[in-house]
Amino acid sequence: MSEVYIRSQNKEKLLMLGSNGILRYYKEIGSNDNHMICFETKSEMYDLGKYESRARCLAILDEIQSKCGMYLKLEGGAALIRGGMDVQPAVFNIPKVYEMPKK
């Protein structure tokens, strides 16, 4: 997976996704309106944002998944300067930041 940084809804946390934890939907028991996205490790759980519904949380997880798969692609082609080497095609995996939406 490429490096994706998640900025919490309240702007107080910046977490890097990786093999040390997972993002998941969480609904507080006994509450009808506390739908959250959390980053969970073996020992801790971080609240990243609260939203109005489960559907909204799942849509945000879809957006993050899409962000994880983004790459910078260079098609390549002929050199711009006469006598220069042709530009080779390449794919770059650049770090990305996803900021949790307010709503």
C-alpha positions as CSV (number, residue, x, y, z in Angstrom):
1,M,0.0,0.0,0.0
2,S,1.2,3.5,-0.7
3,E,1.7,5.9,2.1
4,V,-1.5,7.7,3.0
5,Y,-1.7,10.1,5.9
6,I,-5.1,10.7,7.5
7,R,-5.8,14.0,9.2
8,S,-8.5,13.8,11.9
9,Q,-11.8,15.8,11.7
10,N,-10.7,17.9,14.6
11,K,-7.3,18.5,13.1
12,E,-5.5,17.1,16.3
13,K,-4.2,13.9,14.8
14,L,-2.2,12.9,11.7
15,L,-1.9,9.1,11.3
16,M,-0.1,7.1,8.7
17,L,-2.0,4.1,7.4
18,G,0.1,0.9,7.4
19,S,0.3,-2.6,8.7
20,N,0.2,-1.4,12.3
21,G,-3.5,-0.6,12.3
22,I,-6.8,-0.6,10.4
23,L,-9.5,1.9,9.6
24,R,-13.0,0.8,10.5
25,Y,-16.6,2.0,11.0
26,Y,-17.7,2.1,14.6
27,K,-21.0,2.8,16.2
28,E,-21.1,3.6,19.9
29,I,-23.3,1.1,21.7
30,G,-26.6,2.7,23.0
31,S,-26.3,5.7,20.7
32,N,-28.3,6.2,17.5
33,D,-26.2,9.1,16.2
34,N,-22.6,8.4,17.0
35,H,-21.3,6.9,13.8
36,M,-17.5,7.1,13.6
37,I,-14.4,6.2,11.6
38,C,-11.7,5.0,13.8
39,F,-8.0,3.9,13.4
40,E,-7.5,0.9,15.5
41,T,-4.2,-0.8,16.5
42,K,-3.7,-3.8,18.8
43,S,-3.6,-1.5,21.9
44,E,-5.4,1.7,21.0
45,M,-8.3,3.2,19.0
46,Y,-8.3,6.7,17.6
47,D,-11.5,8.6,16.7
48,L,-10.9,10.2,13.3
49,G,-14.4,11.7,12.7
50,K,-18.0,11.5,13.6
51,Y,-20.8,11.5,11.0
52,E,-24.6,11.4,10.7
53,S,-24.9,7.9,9.4
54,R,-23.3,4.5,8.6
55,A,-23.7,5.2,4.9
56,R,-21.7,8.5,5.2
57,C,-18.9,6.6,7.1
58,L,-18.7,3.9,4.4
59,A,-18.6,6.6,1.6
60,I,-15.6,8.2,3.4
61,L,-13.9,4.8,3.7
62,D,-14.4,4.4,-0.1
63,E,-12.8,7.8,-0.7
64,I,-9.8,6.8,1.4
65,Q,-9.5,3.5,-0.5
66,S,-9.5,5.5,-3.8
67,K,-6.8,7.8,-2.4
68,C,-4.6,4.7,-1.5
69,G,-4.6,3.5,-5.1
70,M,-3.5,6.8,-6.6
71,Y,-0.1,7.0,-8.4
72,L,1.7,9.6,-10.4
73,K,2.2,8.2,-13.9
74,L,4.7,9.6,-16.5
75,E,3.8,8.4,-20.0
76,G,7.3,9.0,-21.5
77,G,8.1,10.2,-25.0
78,A,10.6,11.9,-27.2
79,A,13.2,14.2,-25.7
80,L,12.5,17.9,-25.9
81,I,16.1,18.9,-26.5
82,R,17.7,17.7,-29.8
83,G,20.2,15.0,-29.0
84,G,18.7,14.3,-25.6
85,M,17.6,10.9,-24.4
86,D,14.0,9.9,-24.7
87,V,11.9,10.1,-21.4
88,Q,11.1,6.7,-20.2
89,P,7.6,5.8,-18.8
90,A,7.5,5.6,-15.0
91,V,5.1,5.3,-12.1
92,F,5.8,7.1,-8.9
93,N,4.2,6.2,-5.6
94,I,4.0,9.6,-3.8
95,P,2.7,10.1,-0.2
96,K,-0.9,11.3,0.0
97,V,-2.9,13.1,2.6
98,Y,-6.6,12.6,3.2
99,E,-8.3,15.1,5.4
100,M,-11.5,13.8,7.2
101,P,-14.5,15.9,6.0
102,K,-16.4,18.0,8.5
103,K,-19.8,16.5,7.5
